[in-house]
Amino acid sequence: MKIAVLGTKGIPNNYGGFEQFAEYLAIGLVKKGHDVTVYNPHYHPYNETRFHDVTIKRVYSPEKYLGSAANFWYDYLCLKDALTQGYDLIYEAGYHSVAPSYAILNIKDKARPLIITNMDGLEWMRSKWNYLTRKLIRKLETIAVNNSHFLISDNLGIQLYYQNTFNKESFFIPYGADLIDEFRPEDLQSTGLVPYGYYLLIARLEPENNIEMILDGYVQSTKILPICIIGNTNSRYGQYLVNKYKDIDIRFLGAIYNKPLLDSLRHFSQIYFHGHSVGGTNPSLLEAMACNCFIVAHDNQFNKSVLQENALYFLDYRNIKVILEQEKTLRSAHFNPFTQGNETKIKNIYNWDSVVTQHELLFEKLIATQRLRS
C-alpha cells in the first residue's frame, strides 16, 4: 500500500502523542513492506528526507506568524498535495484544523485515495477554549465526521460518543506501548531524584489535564516527597502554574523527550498521576502502564476504559489529599495487582505490534473493498 500520514507536527517525535503514534505506525508499516510518507512542517528540526525508511515530506507552515491558526493553512497544503500523489490511503491524525479542507477539496466525493480520520479526543471539551471557539470546533467535528470516508476511534468511550452523537460507526484501534525490560536508577542522577523519592506527572500543561487540581491536593496534604511535573512551561498556563506554586516543593522539569530517561522516571516514581480528562487513549498513560507505575488517574470513562480496576481514581483535590495521606497503605494493598493487570493489558491489547497490524489489516480491507466497488 502507498500511505500518507498527515495532521501531525512531524516525526521524529519532539512534540506529543499523535507524533509518537505517527512515528510508530509509519515505521511499523514500512517494516511490513508498505510505502509510507509522513508530512512534516517545514520548521521541524529533522532535515533528512528519510527516517527509518519512512519518506518525510516538508510543507510550509506559517506558525511563526499565525500561531495555532496556521494549522488550518498547513493542513490544507498537506491534503491538497497528498491528493495528487497517487496514495491509496490518507490517514489524518485529528480533525479540527483539517475539516475545512475536507469541504473545500470535496474529498467526500473522491473515490481515491481513501481518507481515514482518527478523531482523537473531544477537542471542544478543552477548558482553555471560550464558548465561541468550542462552538466552532463542534462544527468542525461535524464536518470531519460527515466528510471522512472512514473514522477511527482510539478509545471505546470515543467510539460510543460518535455512535450516540452522529449515529456514525468508527473502527476502534488504540495506541500502543512497549513493555520495558530494564530500568536504570542511575538515569535519575541528571534530575537530582532518587528511586521512589518523588511523585510524577507527565502532561501538556493545559487546564483539562487537571494539573492544578492535583497540585492543590498535594499542597493540602501532609506531603513528604516532592512532586515533579514534566511538560513545557512556556505557555501562559504553564507560567501560571510555575508562579502559583513557586514557594512549594513542586519541581517543574520542563519537556523531556529522552525516552529511556522518561521510562526510568516513570518506573521509579512512588505515584504516577494522570489527570487527562477530554477523551482518547493517551499515549503517556499507556507508557506509565508499561513502566509498572502505581497510577492515580482522573475518574472519567476514557481513563477507566483503559485502566479499569487497575488504578486509583480522583475527582477533586480532596481525593488527591486523601490518597497521598494514605499512600503507604494503598500502595501496599494495590501495587502488585495494579501493575500486573496493566502489564497484561499492554501485552494483549496495547502493544505496538498489534496496533500496527490492526491498522494494516483495516487499511488492506478498506482499499480492497474500494477497488471492488470501482
LOBAMI-46806 format. One record per residue (C-alpha): z, y, x. Coordinates in steps of 0.05 Angstrom, whole numbers, plus 5000, padded with zeros to 4 digits. Each point is the difference from the previous one (the first is absolute). Layout:
<finu c3="Z" c2="Y" c1="X"/>
...
//
This chain:
<finu c3="5000" c2="5000" c1="5000"/>
<finu c3="4989" c2="5072" c1="5020"/>
<finu c3="5061" c2="5039" c1="4980"/>
<finu c3="5024" c2="5072" c1="5007"/>
<finu c3="5073" c2="5022" c1="4995"/>
<finu c3="5009" c2="5072" c1="4978"/>
<finu c3="5057" c2="5046" c1="4979"/>
<finu c3="5047" c2="4995" c1="5059"/>
<finu c3="5016" c2="5046" c1="5058"/>
<finu c3="4969" c2="4949" c1="5046"/>
<finu c3="5015" c2="4944" c1="5048"/>
<finu c3="5034" c2="4983" c1="5045"/>
<finu c3="5058" c2="5020" c1="4956"/>
<finu c3="5039" c2="5061" c1="5019"/>
<finu c3="5019" c2="5024" c1="4931"/>
<finu c3="5024" c2="4952" c1="4945"/>
<finu c3="4995" c2="4940" c1="4956"/>
<finu c3="4927" c2="5003" c1="4977"/>
<finu c3="4978" c2="5010" c1="5072"/>
<finu c3="5039" c2="4939" c1="5022"/>
<finu c3="4971" c2="4960" c1="4943"/>
<finu c3="4929" c2="5023" c1="5018"/>
<finu c3="5011" c2="4979" c1="5072"/>
<finu c3="5025" c2="4930" c1="4984"/>
<finu c3="4948" c2="4988" c1="4945"/>
<finu c3="4941" c2="5024" c1="5040"/>
<finu c3="5018" c2="4961" c1="5063"/>
<finu c3="5016" c2="4938" c1="4959"/>
<finu c3="4933" c2="5002" c1="4963"/>
<finu c3="4962" c2="5011" c1="5066"/>
<finu c3="5035" c2="4939" c1="5029"/>
<finu c3="4973" c2="4961" c1="4940"/>
<finu c3="4929" c2="5021" c1="5018"/>
<finu c3="4989" c2="5061" c1="4955"/>
<finu c3="4971" c2="5068" c1="5019"/>
<finu c3="5054" c2="5053" c1="4986"/>
<finu c3="4998" c2="5075" c1="5009"/>
<finu c3="5060" c2="5046" c1="4993"/>
<finu c3="4988" c2="5074" c1="4988"/>
<finu c3="5045" c2="5046" c1="5042"/>
<finu c3="5009" c2="5075" c1="4995"/>
<finu c3="4968" c2="5035" c1="5060"/>
<finu c3="5068" c2="5023" c1="5027"/>
<finu c3="5028" c2="4930" c1="5008"/>
<finu c3="5022" c2="4992" c1="5072"/>
<finu c3="4963" c2="4934" c1="5009"/>
<finu c3="4931" c2="5019" c1="5026"/>
<finu c3="4966" c2="4932" c1="5008"/>
<finu c3="4948" c2="4973" c1="4952"/>
<finu c3="5030" c2="4930" c1="4998"/>
<finu c3="5072" c2="4976" c1="4991"/>
<finu c3="5011" c2="4925" c1="5006"/>
<finu c3="4927" c2="4991" c1="4979"/>
<finu c3="5009" c2="5044" c1="4939"/>
<finu c3="4949" c2="5056" c1="4997"/>
<finu c3="5031" c2="5070" c1="4998"/>
<finu c3="4961" c2="5055" c1="4965"/>
<finu c3="5025" c2="5071" c1="5009"/>
<finu c3="4991" c2="5050" c1="4944"/>
<finu c3="5017" c2="5074" c1="4999"/>
<finu c3="5063" c2="5020" c1="4964"/>
<finu c3="5020" c2="5074" c1="4992"/>
<finu c3="5074" c2="4983" c1="4997"/>
<finu c3="5016" c2="5052" c1="5053"/>
<finu c3="4976" c2="5054" c1="4952"/>
<finu c3="5014" c2="4971" c1="4931"/>
<finu c3="5061" c2="4956" c1="5009"/>
<finu c3="5004" c2="4941" c1="4953"/>
<finu c3="4945" c2="5030" c1="4956"/>
<finu c3="4952" c2="4980" c1="5055"/>
<finu c3="5007" c2="4928" c1="4979"/>
<finu c3="4955" c2="5013" c1="4939"/>
<finu c3="4943" c2="5024" c1="5045"/>
<finu c3="5012" c2="4947" c1="5053"/>
<finu c3="5000" c2="4944" c1="4948"/>
<finu c3="4936" c2="5027" c1="4970"/>
<finu c3="4964" c2="5001" c1="5067"/>
<finu c3="5024" c2="4930" c1="5017"/>
<finu c3="4979" c2="4971" c1="4933"/>
<finu c3="4933" c2="5036" c1="4999"/>
<finu c3="4984" c2="4972" c1="5069"/>
<finu c3="5025" c2="4930" c1="4984"/>
<finu c3="4956" c2="4995" c1="4939"/>
<finu c3="4939" c2="5005" c1="5045"/>
<finu c3="5020" c2="4949" c1="5054"/>
<finu c3="4983" c2="4935" c1="4965"/>
<finu c3="5071" c2="4976" c1="4991"/>
<finu c3="5014" c2="4943" c1="4952"/>
<finu c3="5067" c2="5029" c1="4983"/>
<finu c3="5039" c2="5065" c1="5009"/>
<finu c3="5075" c2="4994" c1="4999"/>
<finu c3="5035" c2="5065" c1="4982"/>
<finu c3="5073" c2="5005" c1="5021"/>
<finu c3="5032" c2="5045" c1="4948"/>
<finu c3="4968" c2="5037" c1="4943"/>
<finu c3="5020" c2="5072" c1="4988"/>
<finu c3="4958" c2="5038" c1="5052"/>
<finu c3="4939" c2="4956" c1="4992"/>
<finu c3="4999" c2="4999" c1="4923"/>
<finu c3="4956" c2="5063" c1="4992"/>
<finu c3="4949" c2="4969" c1="5048"/>
<finu c3="4996" c2="4939" c1="4955"/>
<finu c3="4977" c2="5045" c1="4944"/>
<finu c3="4955" c2="5045" c1="5042"/>
<finu c3="4965" c2="4942" c1="5034"/>
<finu c3="4996" c2="4960" c1="4935"/>
<finu c3="5025" c2="4936" c1="5032"/>
<finu c3="5015" c2="4965" c1="4935"/>
<finu c3="4926" c2="4991" c1="4986"/>
<finu c3="4984" c2="4975" c1="5070"/>
<finu c3="4991" c2="4925" c1="5005"/>
<finu c3="5009" c2="5000" c1="5076"/>
<finu c3="5043" c2="5008" c1="5039"/>
<finu c3="5060" c2="4977" c1="4960"/>
<finu c3="5057" c2="5052" c1="4999"/>
<finu c3="5070" c2="4971" c1="5001"/>
<finu c3="5059" c2="5047" c1="4996"/>
<finu c3="5070" c2="4983" c1="5023"/>
<finu c3="5041" c2="5042" c1="4951"/>
<finu c3="5061" c2="5003" c1="5046"/>
<finu c3="5063" c2="5029" c1="4968"/>
<finu c3="5008" c2="5048" c1="4942"/>
<finu c3="4982" c2="5063" c1="5037"/>
<finu c3="5012" c2="5046" c1="4941"/>
<finu c3="5074" c2="4980" c1="4999"/>
<finu c3="5015" c2="5030" c1="5067"/>
<finu c3="5054" c2="5053" c1="4991"/>
<finu c3="4968" c2="5047" c1="5049"/>
<finu c3="4944" c2="5016" c1="4950"/>
<finu c3="5007" c2="5055" c1="4948"/>
<finu c3="4981" c2="4989" c1="4927"/>
<finu c3="4928" c2="5022" c1="5007"/>
<finu c3="4988" c2="4959" c1="5062"/>
<finu c3="5028" c2="4938" c1="4966"/>
<finu c3="4955" c2="5012" c1="4940"/>
<finu c3="4940" c2="5006" c1="5047"/>
<finu c3="5018" c2="4936" c1="5037"/>
<finu c3="5006" c2="4962" c1="4935"/>
<finu c3="4931" c2="5024" c1="4981"/>
<finu c3="4974" c2="4977" c1="5068"/>
<finu c3="5033" c2="4933" c1="4989"/>
<finu c3="4963" c2="4993" c1="4934"/>
<finu c3="4933" c2="5017" c1="5033"/>
<finu c3="5012" c2="4949" c1="5055"/>
<finu c3="5020" c2="4945" c1="4952"/>
<finu c3="4940" c2="5012" c1="4955"/>
<finu c3="4949" c2="5007" c1="5056"/>
<finu c3="5020" c2="4946" c1="5049"/>
<finu c3="4963" c2="4934" c1="4995"/>
<finu c3="5065" c2="4963" c1="5013"/>
<finu c3="5074" c2="5017" c1="5013"/>
<finu c3="5051" c2="4970" c1="5046"/>
<finu c3="5075" c2="5006" c1="4990"/>
<finu c3="5046" c2="4986" c1="5058"/>
<finu c3="5061" c2="4990" c1="4956"/>
<finu c3="5011" c2="4962" c1="4935"/>
<finu c3="5033" c2="5062" c1="4971"/>
<finu c3="4938" c2="5040" c1="5014"/>
<finu c3="4956" c2="4946" c1="4970"/>
<finu c3="5042" c2="5002" c1="4936"/>
<finu c3="4995" c2="5076" c1="4998"/>
<finu c3="4924" c2="4999" c1="5000"/>
<finu c3="5000" c2="4946" c1="4947"/>
<finu c3="5047" c2="5038" c1="4954"/>
<finu c3="4973" c2="5071" c1="5013"/>
<finu c3="4925" c2="4989" c1="5005"/>
<finu c3="4990" c2="4929" c1="4973"/>
<finu c3="4968" c2="4986" c1="5068"/>
<finu c3="5006" c2="4936" c1="5039"/>
<finu c3="5011" c2="5004" c1="5075"/>
<finu c3="5003" c2="4948" c1="5055"/>
<finu c3="5070" c2="4993" c1="5030"/>
<finu c3="4997" c2="4995" c1="5076"/>
<finu c3="5061" c2="5026" c1="5039"/>
<finu c3="5007" c2="5028" c1="5070"/>
<finu c3="5023" c2="4955" c1="5056"/>
<finu c3="5047" c2="4995" c1="5059"/>
<finu c3="5009" c2="4954" c1="5059"/>
<finu c3="5065" c2="4963" c1="5015"/>
<finu c3="5026" c2="5021" c1="5068"/>
<finu c3="5017" c2="4946" c1="5051"/>
<finu c3="5043" c2="5042" c1="5047"/>
<finu c3="5042" c2="5062" c1="4996"/>
<finu c3="5022" c2="5035" c1="5064"/>
<finu c3="5066" c2="5038" c1="4999"/>
<finu c3="4978" c2="5037" c1="5064"/>
<finu c3="4945" c2="5034" c1="4958"/>
<finu c3="5055" c2="5043" c1="4969"/>
<finu c3="5019" c2="5032" c1="5066"/>
<finu c3="4949" c2="5057" c1="4992"/>
<finu c3="5034" c2="5020" c1="4935"/>
<finu c3="5072" c2="4997" c1="5024"/>
<finu c3="5017" c2="4949" c1="4947"/>
<finu c3="5034" c2="4932" c1="5006"/>
<finu c3="4988" c2="4938" c1="4958"/>
<finu c3="5034" c2="5002" c1="4932"/>
<finu c3="5028" c2="5068" c1="5017"/>
<finu c3="4960" c2="5041" c1="4949"/>
<finu c3="4969" c2="5002" c1="4931"/>
<finu c3="4925" c2="5012" c1="4995"/>
<finu c3="4949" c2="5031" c1="4953"/>
<finu c3="4925" c2="5004" c1="5014"/>
<finu c3="4957" c2="5041" c1="4953"/>
<finu c3="4957" c2="5061" c1="4991"/>
<finu c3="5048" c2="5056" c1="4988"/>
<finu c3="4982" c2="5012" c1="4927"/>
<finu c3="5047" c2="5012" c1="4940"/>
<finu c3="4977" c2="4938" c1="4962"/>
<finu c3="5024" c2="4956" c1="5058"/>
<finu c3="5072" c2="5019" c1="4981"/>
<finu c3="5020" c2="5016" c1="5071"/>
<finu c3="5046" c2="5057" c1="4977"/>
<finu c3="5034" c2="4953" c1="4950"/>
<finu c3="5013" c2="4949" c1="5055"/>
<finu c3="5025" c2="5053" c1="5049"/>
<finu c3="5046" c2="5031" c1="4947"/>
<finu c3="5030" c2="4932" c1="4988"/>
<finu c3="5009" c2="4991" c1="5075"/>
<finu c3="5034" c2="5068" c1="5006"/>
<finu c3="5048" c2="4983" c1="4943"/>
<finu c3="5019" c2="4932" c1="5029"/>
<finu c3="5053" c2="4984" c1="5051"/>
<finu c3="4943" c2="4991" c1="5050"/>
<finu c3="5010" c2="4966" c1="5067"/>
<finu c3="4930" c2="4992" c1="5027"/>
<finu c3="4945" c2="5052" c1="5008"/>
<finu c3="4939" c2="4997" c1="4955"/>
<finu c3="4931" c2="5008" c1="5032"/>
<finu c3="4939" c2="5028" c1="4964"/>
<finu c3="4931" c2="4983" c1="5026"/>
<finu c3="4945" c2="5045" c1="4972"/>
<finu c3="4963" c2="5064" c1="5017"/>
<finu c3="5046" c2="5060" c1="4989"/>
<finu c3="4946" c2="5053" c1="5006"/>
<finu c3="4990" c2="5008" c1="4926"/>
<finu c3="5038" c2="5051" c1="4958"/>
<finu c3="5042" c2="4946" c1="4968"/>
<finu c3="5012" c2="4967" c1="5068"/>
<finu c3="5027" c2="5066" c1="5027"/>
<finu c3="5043" c2="5008" c1="4938"/>
<finu c3="5033" c2="4933" c1="5013"/>
<finu c3="5011" c2="5014" c1="5073"/>
<finu c3="5033" c2="5067" c1="4984"/>
<finu c3="5042" c2="4973" c1="4943"/>
<finu c3="5031" c2="4944" c1="5043"/>
<finu c3="5000" c2="5034" c1="5068"/>
<finu c3="5076" c2="4997" c1="5008"/>
<finu c3="5006" c2="4926" c1="4983"/>
<finu c3="4987" c2="4937" c1="5041"/>
<finu c3="4931" c2="4991" c1="4969"/>
<finu c3="4947" c2="4988" c1="5053"/>
<finu c3="4929" c2="5021" c1="4985"/>
<finu c3="4958" c2="4961" c1="5051"/>
<finu c3="4933" c2="5027" c1="4977"/>
<finu c3="4938" c2="4958" c1="4990"/>
<finu c3="4995" c2="4935" c1="5041"/>
<finu c3="4937" c2="4957" c1="5001"/>
<finu c3="5020" c2="4952" c1="5055"/>
<finu c3="5004" c2="4936" c1="4958"/>
<finu c3="5042" c2="4958" c1="5048"/>
<finu c3="5051" c2="5056" c1="5004"/>
<finu c3="4999" c2="5008" c1="4924"/>
<finu c3="5009" c2="4926" c1="4990"/>
<finu c3="5061" c2="4999" c1="5046"/>
<finu c3="5029" c2="5062" c1="4966"/>
<finu c3="4992" c2="4966" c1="4933"/>
<finu c3="5028" c2="4933" c1="5022"/>
<finu c3="5062" c2="5028" c1="5034"/>
<finu c3="5019" c2="5048" c1="4944"/>
<finu c3="5064" c2="4986" c1="4962"/>
<finu c3="4967" c2="5022" c1="4935"/>
<finu c3="4928" c2="5017" c1="4986"/>
<finu c3="4991" c2="5051" c1="4943"/>
<finu c3="4936" c2="5001" c1="4959"/>
<finu c3="4996" c2="5058" c1="4951"/>
<finu c3="4927" c2="4998" c1="4978"/>
<finu c3="4993" c2="5007" c1="4925"/>
<finu c3="4929" c2="5017" c1="4977"/>
<finu c3="4968" c2="4932" c1="5002"/>
<finu c3="4959" c2="4954" c1="5042"/>
<finu c3="5022" c2="4949" c1="5051"/>
<finu c3="5022" c2="5042" c1="5059"/>
<finu c3="4980" c2="4973" c1="5069"/>
<finu c3="5065" c2="5025" c1="5032"/>
<finu c3="5039" c2="4958" c1="4950"/>
<finu c3="4961" c2="4937" c1="5018"/>
<finu c3="5011" c2="5013" c1="5073"/>
<finu c3="5075" c2="5007" c1="4988"/>
<finu c3="4999" c2="4933" c1="4964"/>
<finu c3="4961" c2="4970" c1="5059"/>
<finu c3="5053" c2="5027" c1="5048"/>
<finu c3="5058" c2="4966" c1="4964"/>
<finu c3="5031" c2="5066" c1="4978"/>
<finu c3="5059" c2="5005" c1="4953"/>
<finu c3="4964" c2="5043" c1="4948"/>
<finu c3="5029" c2="5051" c1="4951"/>
<finu c3="4943" c2="5024" c1="4954"/>
<finu c3="4989" c2="5049" c1="4944"/>
<finu c3="5005" c2="4965" c1="4933"/>
<finu c3="4930" c2="5001" c1="4969"/>
<finu c3="4950" c2="4949" c1="4976"/>
<finu c3="4955" c2="5007" c1="5061"/>
<finu c3="5054" c2="4985" c1="5051"/>
<finu c3="5030" c2="4946" c1="4956"/>
<finu c3="4933" c2="4965" c1="4991"/>
<finu c3="4998" c2="4991" c1="5076"/>
<finu c3="5073" c2="4989" c1="5019"/>
<finu c3="5026" c2="4969" c1="4935"/>
<finu c3="5070" c2="4974" c1="5013"/>
<finu c3="4997" c2="5009" c1="5076"/>
<finu c3="5028" c2="5071" c1="5006"/>
<finu c3="5054" c2="5047" c1="4975"/>
<finu c3="4976" c2="5056" c1="4955"/>
<finu c3="5020" c2="5073" c1="4986"/>
<finu c3="4984" c2="5053" c1="4949"/>
<finu c3="5041" c2="5059" c1="5024"/>
<finu c3="5041" c2="5024" c1="5060"/>
<finu c3="5064" c2="4969" c1="4971"/>
<finu c3="4969" c2="4930" c1="5006"/>
<finu c3="4985" c2="5015" c1="5073"/>
<finu c3="5071" c2="5023" c1="5012"/>
<finu c3="5028" c2="4936" c1="4970"/>
<finu c3="4953" c2="4955" c1="5039"/>
<finu c3="5017" c2="5034" c1="5066"/>
<finu c3="5075" c2="4995" c1="4987"/>
<finu c3="4993" c2="4926" c1="4982"/>
<finu c3="4948" c2="4987" c1="5054"/>
<finu c3="5036" c2="4945" c1="5039"/>
<finu c3="5017" c2="4959" c1="4938"/>
<finu c3="4931" c2="5008" c1="4970"/>
<finu c3="4964" c2="4983" c1="5065"/>
<finu c3="5043" c2="4939" c1="5012"/>
<finu c3="4986" c2="4974" c1="4930"/>
<finu c3="4926" c2="5015" c1="4995"/>
<finu c3="4968" c2="5007" c1="5069"/>
<finu c3="4977" c2="4927" c1="5008"/>
<finu c3="4973" c2="4988" c1="4929"/>
<finu c3="4966" c2="5069" c1="5000"/>
<finu c3="4965" c2="4992" c1="5067"/>
<finu c3="4981" c2="4928" c1="4990"/>
<finu c3="4971" c2="5016" c1="4931"/>
<finu c3="4960" c2="5059" c1="5028"/>
<finu c3="4974" c2="4959" c1="5058"/>
<finu c3="4975" c2="4947" c1="4951"/>
<finu c3="4964" c2="5055" c1="4961"/>
<finu c3="4965" c2="5025" c1="5063"/>
<finu c3="4978" c2="4930" c1="5018"/>
<finu c3="4975" c2="4981" c1="4931"/>
<finu c3="4976" c2="5065" c1="4967"/>
<finu c3="4999" c2="5061" c1="5045"/>
<finu c3="4970" c2="4973" c1="5065"/>
<finu c3="4938" c2="5035" c1="5028"/>
<finu c3="4958" c2="4937" c1="5006"/>
<finu c3="5009" c2="4986" c1="4926"/>
<finu c3="4987" c2="5073" c1="4981"/>
<finu c3="4935" c2="5003" c1="5040"/>
<finu c3="4977" c2="4933" c1="4972"/>
<finu c3="5014" c2="5023" c1="4928"/>
<finu c3="4958" c2="5062" c1="5012"/>
<finu c3="4944" c2="4960" c1="5031"/>
<finu c3="4998" c2="4950" c1="4943"/>
<finu c3="5002" c2="5055" c1="4947"/>
<finu c3="4945" c2="5040" c1="5035"/>
<finu c3="4955" c2="4940" c1="5007"/>
<finu c3="5010" c2="4981" c1="4927"/>
<finu c3="4986" c2="5070" c1="4974"/>
<finu c3="4939" c2="5010" c1="5044"/>
<finu c3="4972" c2="4931" c1="4980"/>
<finu c3="5010" c2="5016" c1="4926"/>
<finu c3="4966" c2="5068" c1="5009"/>
<finu c3="4940" c2="4968" c1="5034"/>
<finu c3="4993" c2="4949" c1="4944"/>
<finu c3="4999" c2="5055" c1="4948"/>
<finu c3="4948" c2="5040" c1="5038"/>
//
